[in-house]
Amino acid sequence: MPTPEQIWADADLPTRRLAGLALNPSVPESILLRLLSDAPLAARMVLCRDRILPDAVVDAVIEHPDTYTRSFFARNPHVDPAQRVRLLDDPEWFVRAHLAEGPRVAAPARPRPLPDEAIVHMISTYEDELLGGTFYQQISTGLRRSMPTHPVAKVRRWGVGSWASLSAETRAALLTDLDDGVRETAQRHARCQDPAWVESALPHQPGHARTDMLLHHTLSRAVVDGVLARPVGKGDNEDKAMIAVNPTLPPDTVVLLAADPVPRIRGLIAHRADLGPAERRALVADPDPHVRTKVAYRADLGPAERRVLTTDPHPGVRLAVSLHPALSEEERARIDYQVPMNHSFVFHPAPEVPRDPRTVRRNALSNHPLLRRQAARDHLLPPDLVARLAADDDLGVRVLLAQNHPDAPAPLLLRSFLEYTGPERSNLTTRPNFPTSGLATFADNEDPEVRALAARDPETEPTAVERLTQDPEYAVRAAATRHPNLPQSRLAVLLEEEELAHAAAANAALDLDTIRRLLKTDGRRVGRAEAAPDPPLRPAKTEW
């Protein structure tokens, strides 16, 4: 079965031009319908997967006889999910599998949820093998929360997967559910809290199952003692590290591991919510700075412990304790901490439970840059704090605000893109308010990502656009090739170049005569579309 990458790699120049026309916003609906009907597979792939489509074209896609063509639309991230779910009961498993798998979207983006009723229908009627992978990302937060008590049994069975976060009442209801599948699934989850069963099922050899049990399941005394009694070795240290974070670890073992000779184990214990005061005080004075740093992040530190850590000789310890919520701004100011600038300032999904607005405001008004960075990640930050943090003197604060807030102002987005060169920089250009005007001034910038901004400005001069189509960087050349101010003479040349013909044919300034000429020139392909390969008979995954 060819992948989309292989389909595109095998496309010849005429096909790539037709694919460009499929993306061209000035191409009339009638030509899109013709491409859908008769163009080669690669052009249909681009048309159905890579753009928003007029309603009439969507109607034609849904009824298209080719399985691959419909499957491309099933994974289109640009169209409304309500359009994609028109393929909900497609006769071909291949199309349904791609609908369930969802669109390919680049991180940090997530596919938009499908309608709840569509998800319920898929869970109720699709084979389980089609509902793996990224299907879960297409379920709305509201439906995920209601799954354990949903009236449809198969949906309740999915809801059992959040067992650890369910209330005792909900767990009890699932354990006595009238549906055999729900009840048996709940019982499988419940037995993970039975130390006798965990002890009997724990594999002796290292592997995923053993790791999962030691990390998350209820451990018997015999299992814990067995891990502690094994001779010290690399693998045994890993087992000990796993039980060190297990929430069911017996209290006396927490005390024991808090004094373990291996600093890594002590550092893991330092995170535990059930760490006792005596052990906490010992870890505050631990000889290893890594351990002291871990314990310095604890919210339950007493005043004396905080005072010791604020003057710790290690900068990482001082930085960690400087974030303590009990400190006043004056106390923070007296700590000699250094703010790291080598962090990644990226998008953070909004938490399902919104952060406390009072805490967010307090952090936003703090003199500590790391607390302001925490506030800047909040998607619900009110306008007054958005304005304040947009003018912050810390790069991390500004970029995190730009990456995360839906109303981040245009000047902030542009400034952040120019100043930040770390991971997910390009995500800034996808934010709703990223500007287009005034970007022509960057046409000669030494940074290719900044030069490419000029191609977003509708006022960029034709001579500058033409020059950018000869840029050393492909991304700059491709962006400039689609600019409507590109001189027609240069556009005609690029239509004949293998590398940029696709982008050139997508240029909105392409006149209708040229579009018709391309269709006529490439008429050898349009009207005689090659047969798509038959979809495979049921692979373990769709591979697309």
C-alpha positions as CSV (number, residue, x, y, z in Angstrom):
1,M,0.0,0.0,0.0
2,P,1.6,3.4,-1.0
3,T,1.8,6.0,1.7
4,P,0.9,9.6,0.9
5,E,4.6,10.4,0.8
6,Q,5.2,7.7,-1.8
7,I,2.2,8.9,-3.8
8,W,3.6,12.4,-3.9
9,A,7.1,11.3,-4.7
10,D,5.8,9.3,-7.7
11,A,3.9,12.3,-9.1
12,D,5.3,13.7,-12.3
13,L,5.4,17.4,-13.3
14,P,1.9,17.6,-14.9
15,T,0.4,15.9,-11.8
16,R,2.1,18.4,-9.5
17,R,0.8,21.3,-11.4
18,L,-2.7,19.9,-11.2
19,A,-2.2,19.4,-7.4
20,G,-1.2,23.1,-7.2
21,L,-4.4,24.1,-9.0
22,A,-6.3,22.0,-6.5
23,L,-5.0,24.4,-3.8
24,N,-5.4,27.6,-5.8
25,P,-8.0,29.8,-4.1
26,S,-8.9,31.4,-7.4
27,V,-9.7,28.2,-9.2
28,P,-13.5,28.0,-9.8
29,E,-15.6,25.3,-8.3
30,S,-16.2,23.7,-11.6
31,I,-12.5,23.0,-12.1
32,L,-12.2,21.6,-8.6
33,L,-15.0,19.2,-9.5
34,R,-13.2,18.3,-12.7
35,L,-10.0,17.6,-10.8
36,L,-11.8,15.5,-8.3
37,S,-13.4,13.5,-11.0
38,D,-10.5,13.0,-13.3
39,A,-7.1,14.0,-11.9
40,P,-4.4,11.6,-10.9
41,L,-4.4,10.2,-7.3
42,A,-1.7,12.7,-6.1
43,A,-3.8,15.7,-7.2
44,R,-6.9,14.3,-5.6
45,M,-5.0,13.7,-2.4
46,V,-4.0,17.3,-2.2
47,L,-7.5,18.5,-3.1
48,C,-9.3,16.4,-0.6
49,R,-6.8,16.5,2.3
50,D,-5.0,19.9,2.2
51,R,-7.7,22.7,2.0
52,I,-11.2,23.8,2.9
53,L,-13.6,22.8,0.1
54,P,-16.8,24.3,-1.2
55,D,-20.0,22.4,-0.2
56,A,-20.6,21.1,-3.7
57,V,-17.1,19.6,-3.8
58,V,-17.6,18.1,-0.4
59,D,-20.8,16.4,-1.6
60,A,-18.9,15.0,-4.6
61,V,-16.0,13.7,-2.4
62,I,-18.5,11.9,-0.1
63,E,-19.9,10.1,-3.2
64,H,-16.6,9.5,-5.0
65,P,-16.2,5.9,-6.1
66,D,-12.5,5.8,-5.1
67,T,-11.7,4.6,-1.6
68,Y,-8.4,6.4,-1.4
69,T,-10.0,9.7,-2.4
70,R,-12.6,9.5,0.4
71,S,-10.0,8.4,2.9
72,F,-7.9,11.6,2.1
73,F,-10.9,13.7,3.0
74,A,-11.5,11.6,6.2
75,R,-8.1,13.0,7.5
76,N,-8.5,16.6,6.3
77,P,-7.6,18.9,9.2
78,H,-9.0,22.0,7.5
79,V,-12.6,21.1,7.1
80,D,-15.3,21.2,9.8
81,P,-15.4,17.8,11.6
82,A,-19.1,17.8,10.9
83,Q,-18.2,17.4,7.2
84,R,-15.7,14.6,7.8
85,V,-18.3,12.6,9.8
86,R,-20.4,12.3,6.7
87,L,-18.1,9.4,6.0
88,L,-19.1,7.8,9.3
89,D,-20.8,4.8,7.7
90,D,-18.6,4.5,4.6
91,P,-18.9,1.0,3.2
92,E,-15.1,0.6,3.1
93,W,-13.2,-0.1,6.4
94,F,-10.2,1.8,5.0
95,V,-12.2,5.1,5.0
96,R,-13.7,4.5,8.4
97,A,-10.2,3.7,9.8
98,H,-8.9,7.0,8.6
99,L,-11.8,8.9,10.0
100,A,-11.2,7.2,13.4
101,E,-7.5,7.9,13.2
102,G,-8.1,11.6,12.5
103,P,-6.2,14.3,10.7
104,R,-2.4,14.5,10.8
105,V,-1.6,17.8,12.5
106,A,1.8,19.1,13.5
107,A,2.5,19.5,17.2
108,P,1.4,21.3,19.2
109,A,-1.9,21.4,17.4
110,R,-4.6,18.8,18.1
111,P,-7.4,17.7,15.8
112,R,-10.7,19.3,16.5
113,P,-13.1,16.9,18.3
114,L,-15.7,15.0,16.3
115,P,-19.3,15.6,17.3
116,D,-20.1,13.6,20.4
117,E,-22.9,11.6,18.7
118,A,-20.4,10.5,16.0
119,I,-17.9,9.3,18.6
120,V,-20.7,7.3,20.3
121,H,-21.7,5.8,17.0
122,M,-18.1,4.8,16.2
123,I,-17.5,3.2,19.6
124,S,-20.9,1.4,19.3
125,T,-20.4,0.1,15.7
126,Y,-16.7,0.1,14.7
127,E,-14.4,-2.8,15.2
128,D,-12.1,-2.2,18.1
129,E,-9.0,-2.4,15.8
130,L,-10.1,0.8,14.2
131,L,-10.4,2.8,17.4
132,G,-6.7,2.8,18.5
133,G,-3.9,5.3,17.9
134,T,-5.1,8.9,17.9
135,F,-8.8,8.2,18.0
136,Y,-8.9,9.3,21.6
137,Q,-7.7,12.8,20.6
138,Q,-10.9,13.4,18.7
139,I,-13.2,12.9,21.7
140,S,-14.4,16.1,23.4
141,T,-13.6,16.8,27.0
142,G,-17.2,16.7,27.9
143,L,-17.8,13.3,26.5
144,R,-14.6,11.9,28.1
145,R,-15.9,13.0,31.5
146,S,-19.4,11.5,30.9
147,M,-18.1,8.2,29.6
148,P,-18.1,6.2,32.9
149,T,-21.8,6.9,33.4
150,H,-22.9,7.1,29.7
151,P,-26.2,5.2,28.8
152,V,-24.4,3.3,26.0
153,A,-22.6,0.3,27.5
154,K,-19.7,0.3,25.0
155,V,-19.0,4.0,25.9
156,R,-19.1,3.2,29.6
157,R,-16.5,0.5,28.9
158,W,-14.3,3.2,27.4
159,G,-14.9,5.3,30.5
160,V,-13.5,2.6,32.7
161,G,-10.1,3.5,31.3
162,S,-10.1,6.6,33.6
163,W,-10.4,4.3,36.6
164,A,-7.7,6.0,38.7
165,S,-9.6,9.3,38.7
166,L,-13.1,7.9,39.2
167,S,-15.0,8.3,42.5
168,A,-15.6,5.3,44.7
169,E,-19.3,5.6,43.9
170,T,-18.7,5.4,40.1
171,R,-16.3,2.6,40.5
172,A,-18.8,0.6,42.5
173,A,-21.5,1.2,39.8
174,L,-19.1,0.0,37.1
175,L,-18.2,-3.1,39.1
176,T,-21.9,-4.1,39.3
177,D,-22.9,-2.9,35.8
178,L,-25.6,-4.9,34.0
179,D,-23.4,-5.1,30.9
180,D,-20.9,-8.0,31.1
181,G,-18.3,-6.2,29.1
182,V,-18.4,-3.1,31.3
183,R,-18.4,-5.2,34.5
184,E,-15.5,-7.4,33.3
185,T,-13.4,-4.4,32.2
186,A,-14.0,-2.7,35.6
187,Q,-13.0,-5.9,37.4
188,R,-9.7,-6.0,35.4
189,H,-9.0,-2.5,36.6
190,A,-10.0,-3.2,40.1
191,R,-7.7,-6.2,40.5
192,C,-4.8,-3.8,39.9
193,Q,-5.6,-2.6,43.4
194,D,-5.4,-6.1,44.8
195,P,-1.9,-6.6,46.1
196,A,-2.3,-10.4,46.1
197,W,-3.3,-10.5,42.4
198,V,-0.4,-8.0,41.5
199,E,2.0,-10.3,43.3
200,S,0.8,-13.3,41.4
201,A,0.8,-11.6,38.0
202,L,4.1,-9.6,38.3
203,P,6.5,-10.8,35.6
204,H,9.9,-11.8,36.8
205,Q,11.7,-10.4,33.7
206,P,12.1,-6.7,32.9
207,G,9.5,-5.4,30.4
208,H,6.6,-3.1,29.9
209,A,4.2,-5.1,32.1
210,R,6.6,-5.3,35.0
211,T,7.3,-1.6,34.8
212,D,3.6,-0.7,34.7
213,M,2.8,-2.8,37.7
214,L,5.7,-1.5,39.8
215,L,4.9,2.1,39.0
216,H,1.1,2.1,39.3
217,H,-0.5,-1.0,40.8
218,T,-1.0,-1.8,44.5
219,L,2.1,-3.6,45.8
220,S,2.1,-6.3,48.4
221,R,4.7,-6.3,51.2
222,A,6.2,-9.4,49.5
223,V,6.8,-7.5,46.2
224,V,8.3,-4.5,47.9
225,D,10.5,-6.6,50.1
226,G,11.6,-8.6,47.1
227,V,12.7,-5.5,45.2
228,L,14.6,-4.2,48.3
229,A,16.3,-7.5,49.0
230,R,17.7,-8.1,45.5
231,P,21.4,-7.5,45.0
232,V,22.2,-4.0,44.0
233,G,22.7,-3.7,40.2
234,K,21.6,-1.5,37.4
235,G,18.3,-3.4,36.8
236,D,17.5,-3.6,40.5
237,N,18.1,0.1,40.9
238,E,15.5,0.6,38.2
239,D,13.0,-1.6,40.1
240,K,13.7,0.4,43.2
241,A,13.2,3.7,41.3
242,M,9.9,2.4,40.1
243,I,8.5,1.5,43.5
244,A,9.8,4.8,44.9
245,V,7.1,6.7,42.9
246,N,4.4,4.1,43.5
247,P,1.6,5.8,45.6
248,T,0.9,2.5,47.5
249,L,4.4,2.2,48.9
250,P,4.2,1.3,52.6
251,P,5.1,4.3,55.0
252,D,8.1,2.5,56.5
253,T,9.5,1.8,53.0
254,V,9.1,5.5,52.2
255,V,11.2,6.2,55.3
256,L,13.8,3.6,54.3
257,L,14.2,4.9,50.7
258,A,14.4,8.5,51.9
259,A,17.8,7.5,53.3
260,D,18.8,5.2,50.3
261,P,22.5,5.4,49.4
262,V,21.6,6.2,45.7
263,P,20.8,9.9,45.3
264,R,18.4,9.3,42.4
265,I,16.2,7.2,44.7
266,R,16.2,9.9,47.4
267,G,15.3,12.5,44.8
268,L,12.3,10.4,43.7
269,I,11.2,10.1,47.3
270,A,11.5,13.8,47.7
271,H,8.4,14.2,45.4
272,R,6.1,12.0,47.4
273,A,3.0,13.5,48.9
274,D,3.3,11.1,51.9
275,L,6.8,12.1,52.8
276,G,7.0,12.6,56.6
277,P,8.4,15.8,58.2
278,A,11.5,14.1,59.6
279,E,12.4,12.7,56.2
280,R,11.7,16.0,54.6
281,R,14.1,17.8,56.9
282,A,16.7,15.2,56.2
283,L,16.4,15.7,52.5
284,V,16.6,19.5,52.9
285,A,20.1,18.8,54.3
286,D,21.0,16.1,51.8
287,P,24.6,16.2,50.5
288,D,23.4,15.8,46.9
289,P,22.3,19.1,45.3
290,H,20.0,17.2,42.9
291,V,18.1,15.8,45.9
292,R,17.9,19.2,47.6
293,T,16.6,20.8,44.4
294,K,13.8,18.2,44.3
295,V,12.7,18.8,47.9
296,A,13.0,22.6,47.4
297,Y,9.9,22.4,45.1
298,R,7.7,21.0,47.9
299,A,4.8,23.3,48.9
300,D,4.8,21.9,52.5
301,L,8.3,23.2,53.4
302,G,8.3,24.9,56.8
303,P,9.8,28.4,57.4
304,A,13.0,27.0,58.8
305,E,13.5,24.7,55.9
306,R,12.8,27.5,53.4
307,R,15.4,29.7,55.1
308,V,18.0,27.0,54.8
309,L,17.3,26.4,51.2
310,T,17.2,30.1,50.2
311,T,21.0,30.3,51.0
312,D,21.9,26.9,49.6
313,P,25.3,27.0,47.8
314,H,23.8,25.4,44.7
315,P,22.0,27.8,42.3
316,G,19.4,25.2,41.2
317,V,18.3,24.7,44.8
318,R,17.9,28.5,45.3
319,L,16.0,28.8,42.1
320,A,13.6,26.0,43.1
321,V,12.8,27.4,46.6
322,S,12.4,30.9,45.2
323,L,9.1,29.7,43.6
324,H,7.6,28.6,46.9
325,P,4.1,29.9,47.3
326,A,4.5,30.9,50.9
327,L,7.3,33.4,50.2
328,S,6.5,37.1,50.0
329,E,7.9,39.2,47.1
330,E,10.4,40.7,49.5
331,E,11.6,37.3,50.6
332,R,11.9,36.2,47.0
333,A,13.9,39.3,46.2
334,R,16.5,38.5,48.8
335,I,17.3,35.1,47.2
336,D,20.2,34.9,44.9
337,Y,18.6,33.0,42.0
338,Q,19.3,33.0,38.3
339,V,16.6,32.7,35.7
340,P,17.3,30.1,33.0
341,M,17.0,31.3,29.4
342,N,17.7,27.9,27.7
343,H,14.1,26.6,28.3
344,S,11.7,25.8,25.5
345,F,8.9,28.4,25.3
346,V,6.1,26.4,23.7
347,F,2.4,25.8,23.6
348,H,0.8,24.1,26.6
349,P,-2.7,22.6,26.3
350,A,-5.2,24.1,28.6
351,P,-5.9,21.9,31.7
352,E,-9.3,20.3,32.0
353,V,-9.7,22.0,35.4
354,P,-9.0,25.8,35.0
355,R,-6.3,27.2,37.2
356,D,-7.3,29.3,40.2
357,P,-7.7,32.8,38.9
358,R,-6.3,34.3,42.1
359,T,-3.1,32.3,41.9
360,V,-2.7,33.2,38.2
361,R,-3.1,36.9,39.0
362,R,-0.7,36.7,41.9
363,N,1.9,35.0,39.7
364,A,1.4,37.5,36.8
365,L,2.0,40.4,39.2
366,S,5.1,38.7,40.8
367,N,8.6,40.1,40.4
368,H,9.8,36.5,39.7
369,P,10.1,35.8,36.0
370,L,9.4,32.1,36.4
371,L,6.1,32.8,38.2
372,R,5.1,35.2,35.5
373,R,6.0,32.5,32.9
374,Q,3.6,30.2,34.7
375,A,0.9,32.8,34.4
376,A,1.6,33.5,30.8
377,R,0.7,29.9,29.9
378,D,-2.8,30.4,31.1
379,H,-5.3,30.4,28.2
380,L,-7.9,32.3,30.2
381,L,-5.7,35.2,31.3
382,P,-7.8,38.4,31.4
383,P,-7.1,41.4,29.1
384,D,-5.4,43.5,31.7
385,L,-2.9,40.8,32.5
386,V,-2.4,40.0,28.8
387,A,-1.5,43.6,28.2
388,R,0.9,43.7,31.2
389,L,2.7,40.4,30.3
390,A,2.9,41.4,26.6
391,A,5.2,44.2,27.7
392,D,7.2,42.1,30.1
393,D,11.0,42.4,30.1
394,D,11.5,38.6,30.1
395,L,11.6,36.8,26.8
396,G,10.1,33.6,28.2
397,V,7.1,35.5,29.6
398,R,6.4,37.2,26.3
399,V,6.9,34.1,24.1
400,L,4.8,31.8,26.4
401,L,2.0,34.4,26.3
402,A,2.3,34.6,22.5
403,Q,2.3,30.8,22.2
404,N,-0.7,30.1,24.5
405,H,-3.2,33.0,24.7
406,P,-5.8,33.0,22.0
407,D,-5.9,36.8,22.0
408,A,-2.2,37.4,22.0
409,P,-1.7,40.8,20.2
410,A,-0.1,41.1,16.8
411,P,2.9,43.1,17.9
412,L,3.7,40.6,20.6
413,L,3.4,37.7,18.1
414,L,5.8,39.3,15.6
415,R,8.3,40.4,18.3
416,S,8.3,36.9,19.8
417,F,8.9,35.3,16.4
418,L,11.8,37.6,15.7
419,E,13.4,37.1,19.1
420,Y,12.7,33.5,19.9
421,T,14.5,30.8,17.9
422,G,13.7,27.7,19.9
423,P,11.3,24.8,19.4
424,E,7.8,25.5,18.0
425,R,8.9,29.0,16.8
426,S,6.9,28.5,13.6
427,N,3.7,27.9,15.6
428,L,3.7,31.6,16.3
429,T,2.8,32.3,12.7
430,T,-0.4,30.2,13.1
431,R,-1.7,32.2,16.0
432,P,-5.0,34.0,15.1
433,N,-3.6,37.6,15.3
434,F,-0.2,37.1,13.6
435,P,0.2,40.1,11.4
436,T,0.6,40.3,7.6
437,S,1.2,44.0,7.0
438,G,4.7,45.5,7.4
439,L,6.5,42.2,6.8
440,A,8.0,43.2,3.5
441,T,10.8,44.8,5.4
442,F,12.2,41.4,6.3
443,A,12.8,40.3,2.7
444,D,16.6,40.7,3.1
445,N,16.9,39.4,6.7
446,E,19.7,36.9,7.3
447,D,17.4,34.5,9.0
448,P,15.5,32.4,6.4
449,E,12.5,31.9,8.6
450,V,12.3,35.7,9.0
451,R,12.8,36.3,5.3
452,A,9.9,34.0,4.6
453,L,7.6,36.4,6.5
454,A,7.8,38.8,3.6
455,A,5.8,36.3,1.5
456,R,2.9,36.8,3.9
457,D,2.7,40.5,3.3
458,P,0.3,41.4,0.4
459,E,2.3,44.6,-0.1
460,T,5.7,43.1,-0.8
461,E,7.1,44.5,-4.0
462,P,7.1,42.3,-7.1
463,T,10.9,42.6,-7.4
464,A,11.4,41.4,-3.9
465,V,9.0,38.5,-4.4
466,E,10.8,37.5,-7.5
467,R,14.2,37.6,-5.7
468,L,12.8,35.4,-2.9
469,T,11.8,32.8,-5.4
470,Q,15.6,32.3,-6.0
471,D,16.4,32.2,-2.2
472,P,18.9,29.5,-1.0
473,E,16.2,28.1,1.3
474,Y,13.4,26.0,-0.3
475,A,10.8,27.1,2.3
476,V,11.4,30.8,1.3
477,R,11.3,30.0,-2.4
478,A,8.1,28.0,-2.1
479,A,6.3,30.7,0.0
480,A,7.4,33.5,-2.5
481,T,6.2,31.4,-5.4
482,R,2.7,31.5,-4.1
483,H,2.7,35.3,-3.6
484,P,0.1,37.1,-5.8
485,N,2.6,39.9,-6.6
486,L,5.0,37.5,-8.3
487,P,5.5,38.8,-11.9
488,Q,3.7,36.7,-14.4
489,S,6.8,36.1,-16.4
490,R,8.6,34.6,-13.4
491,L,5.5,32.6,-12.5
492,A,5.4,31.1,-16.0
493,V,9.0,29.9,-15.6
494,L,8.3,28.4,-12.2
495,L,5.4,26.4,-13.6
496,E,7.9,24.4,-15.6
497,E,10.3,23.7,-12.7
498,E,9.9,20.4,-11.0
499,E,10.6,21.8,-7.5
500,L,8.2,24.8,-7.5
501,A,5.5,23.9,-10.1
502,H,3.2,22.8,-7.4
503,A,3.5,26.2,-5.5
504,A,3.3,28.1,-8.8
505,A,0.1,26.5,-9.8
506,A,-1.4,27.3,-6.4
507,N,-0.7,31.1,-6.9
508,A,-3.9,33.0,-6.6
509,A,-2.8,35.5,-9.3
510,L,-2.8,32.7,-11.9
511,D,-5.2,34.0,-14.5
512,L,-8.1,31.9,-15.8
513,D,-6.5,31.5,-19.3
514,T,-3.3,30.1,-17.8
515,I,-5.4,27.7,-15.6
516,R,-7.3,26.5,-18.7
517,R,-4.1,26.2,-20.6
518,L,-2.6,24.0,-17.8
519,L,-5.7,21.8,-17.9
520,K,-5.4,21.6,-21.6
521,T,-1.7,21.0,-21.6
522,D,-2.0,18.4,-18.9
523,G,-5.2,17.0,-20.5
524,R,-3.3,13.8,-21.1
525,R,-3.8,13.3,-17.4
526,V,-7.1,14.9,-16.6
527,G,-9.9,12.8,-18.0
528,R,-7.8,9.6,-17.8
529,A,-7.0,9.3,-14.1
530,E,-5.0,6.3,-13.2
531,A,-6.6,3.6,-11.2
532,A,-5.8,3.8,-7.5
533,P,-4.3,0.7,-5.9
534,D,-6.7,-1.5,-4.1
535,P,-6.8,-0.9,-0.3
536,P,-5.2,-3.7,1.8
537,L,-7.4,-6.3,3.5
538,R,-7.1,-5.3,7.2
539,P,-3.6,-4.4,8.3
540,A,-2.9,-3.8,12.0
541,K,-2.8,-0.1,11.3
542,T,-3.6,2.2,8.4
543,E,-0.1,3.6,8.0
544,W,-1.4,6.9,6.8
